[in-house]
Amino acid sequence: QVQLVESGGGLVQVGGSLRLSCAASGRTFSIYLMGWFRQAPGKEREFVSRISWDYTTDYTDSVKGRFTISRDNAKNTVYLQMNSLKPEDTAVYFCAARPSASYSRTESMTEVAYDYWGQGTQVTVSS
C-alpha cells in the first residue's frame, strides 16, 4: 500500500507561481512512476505531467514551458513547480503513483497506469 499526501495548493493571481509537493510512503520510491493530474469543475480529470524512475518527463501541451516536475528520492517526494499560472489552470491537482518501473510511455500519461492516488489539493488562479 502506498500513501500519497499532497500539499502546496492555494489561491494565486494570474502570472503567479505555486509549488505542489507529494510525499509518498514506501521503501522503493526511487522506481515509482509519479504523475500529476488535475480536474477542473465540470470536467474530467486530465493528465498534467509525469516523471519516471530515470527522471524522464512528459507534460501536457498546455503546461509545457510553464510547469516543471521533479523528484527527490531521498525525501520520497515529487514536486510540480507551476509558473505563469492562468485561470484555466484552476483545478484540484492529484498526485498519483505506480510502484513499478514497467510501463509504456503512452500508458504513463493516462490514469490507468497509476495504482495509488492522493486526496488532491486545490489550486485557484484568480484574474
N, C-alpha and C positions, 0 to 999 in steps of 0.2 A: 504494500500500500504506500502510495506517495501522497504526501500532503503539500499543497501549494498555498502560499499566503502572499497576496498582492498588497502593495502599498504605493503611495505617491500620487494618487489621483487628486483632483480638486478643480477649483474654478480658476480660469486664467483668461486673460484678454487675448484677442486676436493678435497674432505675431509673437505671443509669449512662448515659454518653454515649460515642460514638465519632465520629470524622470520617474518612470514607473519601475518598481522593483518586484521581484517574485522570488521568495525564498522557498526552496524545496527540501523535503526530507529525503533520506536515502543515502546509502553509502557509495553508490556508483553514479553519482550525479554527472561525473565527467563524460559519461557516454550517453546521457539523456539527449534526446531531441527536445528542444524547448521552443515553444511558439507563443505568439501573441495574436489574439483575435479580438474583435470588437463587435458590439451590437448597438446600433442606434435605435431610438424609439420607432416602433412600427416596421423595423427592417430585420432581415435575417442576420445571424452572426456571420461575420466575414473575416477572412484571413488578413493579417496585417504584416507579420514578419515571423521568421523562424531562424534558429541557429542550431547547427548540428554539433556533434562531438568534436569535429575537426575545424570548428569555427567558421564554416561556410554559412553564408546568409542568403536569405531571399526576402524581398519586400513586395507588397502590392504596389502597383504603379502609382497610386495616388499619394503614397508617402515617401517614395524614393527621393533622396536628396534632403529630406526633412527629418526622417526618423532614423535612429541607429540602434540596432540590437547588439547586445554584448553579454558576455557571461563571465563570472568569476567562480571557477570551480572550487577554489579554496573556501569560498563562502556559500557554496551551493545556491547561488543567486544568478538570476538573469535580469537584465535591465532593458528598458526601452526608453531611450532619450528622444524626446519629441520636441522639435524646434519649429518655429514659424507656424504655429498652430492656427488652424482655420475653424470656422464654425462647423463645418462638415466633419471635423474630427470628433465632435461631441458624441460620446457613446460610453457604454460600460465596456471596459477593457478586461479581457480574461487571459490569464496565463494558462498554458497547457503543457503537459509533459508526456513523453513516450520514453519509458526506461529501457530503450533498446537502440542499438546502432544499425538495425536492419530495417530499411525503408527506402522507397524511391524518392527522388527529389520532388516529383509531381505530387506524390501522396503526402509529402511533408507539408504541403501548402493547403491541405484540406483537414477538416475536423476529424475525419475518420482515422487519421494517423495517430491521434492522441488518446491516451488511456485515462489521463487524470486532468482535472480542471480545478482552477481556483474559484473563489467566490465572486470575483470581479471587483473592479474599482471604477468609480465614476469619474469621467473626465468631461468637463463642461467648458467650452470655449465661447466667450461672450464677445459680441461685436459692438 
